[in-house]
């Protein structure tokens, strides 16, 4: 079976996967965005459909005041005795917790909180029925390692002392642990090196759940830390999970990045896939021991195959008509917990400005979808009659509150106008306004390319007018002190509380 990486392009990091019969389920981190923990389903490991999210209620996910790249870190999904488990960390409110469901489509339970610190929690059920949790840990000397303890998932009660079980191979930030029992041994796989260009995946094994763990002699089993970003390979590979297909074939999911230029990326960490085999000594070999490729071949047969022999995969094209829609696509996200009264779906999607804006740590009236391709066209049709120069609505390329590019419709000199606002850290630049007719719908367009975005406004019956371009460089992760998220294309309304903009259509076309 031939397939293409990434499986889930754009901001879908920290993948975890489990198999139930012929079905695979995968989850990702979501940080300060709501709903939390994207959930996916596949029958062949390469073509994934969205099932929405695991955390869909405030009672499950409190994000008020969540800092940039706060909120939900590194979930793990598992299935045991007819029940699905998802364990994760809300670093902003509450720490580690687990939710459960009888059906992965939900509903998922409210959290059971576990009174233990650290991040990147994982679960392992041993053959004696005991459940063990692994997560990042600081030992008595303040050295980071992987810690483990027995836990009661019904109550969250810790049933044993927390013990360090492995320090990794010497890379910084040992994290993202998962334990598997394979060939009668306990395998512990972790990420090391930090989630940047030194990222890697390592593995160890033991005859006991408590160790001592023997390091694989070929560690790291997955990394691109020595490959030159100029050559076009994926970078920052790591934070992996293993799954077996029931026929003896193994797969590894992990995340990596696609630099737009040299060592800059702006779309976040993306879910990728590689086949896994086992050598004669019982150690995993990822991708036949070669660098991960954009086009790969693995075991299995996809449900559908293209004429060129590649498996059919989700292209993530999006076309929405808000005038007829009964509900929103699961591709949409809010910033932190939304004020639901500010989003009304009827004869269009009406956004009402609240007290927060895009540069706050609150919840602005914003509805965004991830940028998933270097080259893409984003378009929306909007009706908006701003009553003052404070009222504004439009489209944004949003990465963080301090790094975003906004196609703004507002008033200038008493006239309806549009302009491009570029925000990057302490730099704020606005283009000259383009004046618009006082009435009529507006078509707003963002044309994304590898190195820049171009912004257009078009009045009803008129021609598109360019408002300018903005570099992907200044909105890249490396220019933002290493954030964990990626860029969103979003509709928004802000500035004058109560101001309303109605969006009729939205499209995202790679």
GIHU-V379190 format. One record per residue. N is the residue number from 1. PHI is phi in whole degrees, 0 to 359 (999 if undefined). D_CENTER is the distance of its C-alpha to the mean C-alpha in Angstrom with 2 decimals. Layout:
n->[N;N]
phi->[PHI;PHI]
d_center->[D_CENTER;D_CENTER]
//
This chain:
n->[1;2;3;4;5;6;7;8;9;10;11;12;13;14;15;16;17;18;19;20;21;22;23;24;25;26;27;28;29;30;31;32;33;34;35;36;37;38;39;40;41;42;43;44;45;46;47;48;49;50;51;52;53;54;55;56;57;58;59;60;61;62;63;64;65;66;67;68;69;70;71;72;73;74;75;76;77;78;79;80;81;82;83;84;85;86;87;88;89;90;91;92;93;94;95;96;97;98;99;100;101;102;103;104;105;106;107;108;109;110;111;112;113;114;115;116;117;118;119;120;121;122;123;124;125;126;127;128;129;130;131;132;133;134;135;136;137;138;139;140;141;142;143;144;145;146;147;148;149;150;151;152;153;154;155;156;157;158;159;160;161;162;163;164;165;166;167;168;169;170;171;172;173;174;175;176;177;178;179;180;181;182;183;184;185;186;187;188;189;190;191;192;193;194;195;196;197;198;199;200;201;202;203;204;205;206;207;208;209;210;211;212;213;214;215;216;217;218;219;220;221;222;223;224;225;226;227;228;229;230;231;232;233;234;235;236;237;238;239;240;241;242;243;244;245;246;247;248;249;250;251;252;253;254;255;256;257;258;259;260;261;262;263;264;265;266;267;268;269;270;271;272;273;274;275;276;277;278;279;280;281;282;283;284;285;286;287;288;289;290;291;292;293;294;295;296;297;298;299;300;301;302;303;304;305;306;307;308;309;310;311;312;313;314;315;316;317;318;319;320;321;322;323;324;325;326;327;328;329;330;331;332;333;334;335;336;337;338;339;340;341;342;343;344;345;346;347;348;349;350;351;352;353;354;355;356;357;358;359;360;361;362;363;364;365;366;367;368;369;370;371;372;373;374;375;376;377;378;379;380;381;382;383;384;385;386;387;388;389;390;391;392;393;394;395;396;397;398;399;400;401;402;403;404;405;406;407;408;409;410;411;412;413;414;415;416;417;418;419;420;421;422;423;424;425;426;427;428;429;430;431;432;433;434;435;436;437;438;439;440;441;442;443;444;445;446;447;448;449;450;451;452;453;454;455;456;457;458;459;460;461;462;463;464;465;466;467;468;469;470;471;472;473;474;475;476;477;478;479;480;481;482;483;484;485;486;487;488;489;490;491;492;493;494;495;496;497;498;499;500;501;502;503;504;505;506;507;508;509;510]
phi->[999;263;212;240;264;282;294;241;287;84;291;224;267;54;290;225;221;218;245;230;65;264;251;246;232;226;230;225;292;225;56;274;263;234;295;249;64;305;235;230;228;212;250;226;74;240;255;247;249;283;257;96;221;280;257;241;234;300;296;266;216;263;237;305;74;300;292;301;63;268;75;268;252;34;282;235;247;217;233;208;51;80;230;266;235;232;241;200;232;263;287;269;221;102;90;277;206;233;236;226;205;278;231;299;288;96;285;266;291;289;294;256;275;245;282;214;278;83;229;59;288;220;231;219;263;274;294;273;91;286;247;241;248;246;196;294;209;253;283;296;264;78;263;286;205;259;251;217;205;276;220;262;284;288;245;82;288;276;254;209;290;272;242;293;244;198;258;79;255;113;286;290;55;297;201;57;284;218;250;227;252;224;55;79;240;267;257;245;249;221;260;219;91;79;274;246;285;265;298;199;240;232;213;216;214;206;277;233;300;266;88;288;262;267;284;299;293;257;301;284;277;211;190;236;296;259;267;285;303;291;276;91;283;299;233;58;283;165;50;252;217;250;210;251;271;89;241;91;267;242;228;236;259;199;246;203;233;246;297;281;201;39;248;237;220;230;263;86;272;241;284;232;215;214;288;231;241;236;280;294;265;82;250;285;241;265;57;59;78;255;304;290;251;291;240;224;231;218;288;99;234;288;295;225;229;281;302;276;94;274;295;294;228;299;269;66;297;227;228;233;250;288;284;241;294;266;208;271;298;290;284;278;224;254;271;60;289;283;274;298;294;271;230;235;255;206;274;122;259;262;256;248;296;250;278;260;234;297;259;257;262;266;237;293;283;211;227;234;235;293;285;238;219;302;255;202;242;246;216;217;248;226;247;203;240;293;265;206;285;277;285;210;207;160;245;225;262;247;248;218;297;256;218;201;241;239;270;257;249;202;244;221;56;80;244;293;210;229;206;256;248;250;245;218;56;268;259;226;231;242;284;295;288;255;279;237;302;291;234;109;288;238;257;251;225;240;256;268;228;301;251;200;250;240;241;228;234;222;283;302;83;253;257;298;238;283;262;129;238;216;286;292;301;282;244;277;302;292;269;232;57;60;285;258;253;224;282;242;261;224;269;210;211;200;101;240;309;99;298;231;233;246;256;267;218;212;220;230;231;296]
d_center->[25.99;24.51;20.87;18.60;15.57;12.70;12.37;9.01;9.20;7.20;3.87;2.85;4.63;7.62;8.69;11.80;14.33;17.75;20.60;23.03;25.93;24.84;21.43;18.12;15.25;11.73;9.02;5.60;5.19;5.10;7.88;10.44;9.25;11.27;11.47;9.51;8.04;7.44;10.51;11.95;15.56;17.56;21.19;21.15;17.88;17.28;17.16;14.42;14.83;12.76;14.47;12.72;11.49;13.21;13.75;15.50;18.38;19.21;21.21;18.11;15.89;17.75;15.99;19.18;19.49;16.12;16.14;13.74;10.91;12.72;12.10;10.13;9.94;9.72;10.94;13.64;15.05;18.77;21.77;25.24;28.49;27.23;24.42;20.62;19.20;15.78;16.06;13.85;14.61;14.72;15.85;17.18;19.23;20.74;19.10;18.70;19.07;19.12;19.09;20.85;21.59;24.31;22.31;18.56;18.68;19.82;21.14;19.56;21.81;21.77;20.84;23.31;23.07;23.92;26.02;24.62;22.65;20.26;16.57;14.74;17.17;18.16;21.10;24.04;27.01;30.19;33.11;35.11;32.68;31.42;27.73;26.33;23.29;22.01;20.07;20.50;24.06;26.64;30.05;33.37;33.51;30.14;28.65;25.06;24.92;23.67;25.45;26.31;28.20;29.35;27.96;29.05;26.04;28.28;29.06;26.64;29.81;29.79;32.63;33.16;33.00;29.86;30.67;29.16;28.83;27.55;27.10;25.56;27.29;27.47;24.13;22.65;20.06;20.57;17.63;15.38;18.62;19.39;23.01;24.54;28.23;29.32;32.91;34.11;32.22;29.26;26.56;24.17;21.22;19.28;17.31;19.49;19.95;17.07;13.65;15.49;18.09;19.97;17.26;18.80;19.12;22.47;24.36;27.52;29.71;32.44;35.06;34.10;30.97;32.00;32.61;33.92;31.20;32.35;30.07;29.67;32.09;29.70;26.80;24.25;23.61;20.57;20.20;20.62;21.79;25.16;24.23;24.88;21.96;24.71;25.19;21.97;20.41;16.80;16.46;15.02;14.81;14.41;12.88;14.28;15.62;18.80;20.13;23.60;24.47;27.75;29.84;29.51;26.70;23.73;20.20;17.57;13.81;12.13;9.84;11.52;11.86;14.22;16.52;18.05;21.19;22.35;19.98;17.81;14.31;12.53;9.64;7.42;7.12;7.29;8.54;12.33;15.48;18.99;22.14;23.81;27.56;29.73;32.59;36.07;35.37;32.47;29.60;26.52;26.46;23.15;23.55;27.32;26.98;26.16;23.30;20.31;21.00;19.35;21.79;22.58;24.81;24.52;26.51;26.58;27.25;24.74;25.71;26.09;26.93;27.29;30.70;29.55;28.71;24.93;23.08;21.85;18.08;16.01;16.43;14.27;17.30;17.56;20.98;21.62;25.08;24.87;28.65;28.61;25.21;25.52;21.86;18.62;16.18;13.18;11.09;12.08;10.75;13.13;13.36;14.33;16.81;18.40;22.15;22.52;25.96;24.58;23.02;25.72;25.53;29.04;30.78;27.62;24.70;26.33;24.43;26.56;26.23;26.11;26.93;23.60;22.44;19.47;20.82;21.13;19.28;20.16;18.76;19.90;20.48;17.39;15.53;12.75;10.84;8.45;10.73;10.59;14.11;16.38;19.07;18.56;20.68;19.57;22.48;23.52;26.99;27.76;30.86;31.26;34.51;33.87;36.81;36.43;34.91;32.51;30.97;28.22;25.64;23.82;20.69;18.39;16.07;14.16;12.31;14.03;17.26;19.25;17.75;17.86;20.24;21.89;24.21;26.49;29.22;31.76;35.44;37.24;41.02;41.27;39.69;36.43;34.45;31.16;29.90;26.98;25.77;24.05;22.69;21.85;22.58;26.29;26.95;27.38;28.93;29.92;31.49;34.81;34.58;35.31;37.54;37.01;39.30;39.55;38.77;36.71;33.16;30.93;28.59;25.81;24.17;21.70;22.26;19.53;20.70;19.73;21.67;22.00;21.41;24.57;25.16;27.83;29.66;32.16;34.71;36.04;38.61;37.84;36.20;32.76;33.11;30.89;29.89;28.84;26.10;23.51;22.34;18.82;20.17;20.45;16.91;15.46;13.77;17.13;18.98;17.11;17.93;14.76;11.91;8.56;6.64;7.62;10.25;10.77;14.10;15.62;18.99;20.58;23.97;25.32;28.33;31.06;30.29;31.24;30.83;29.46;27.96;27.75;25.41;26.89;24.56;21.22;20.36;17.74;19.47;18.44]
//
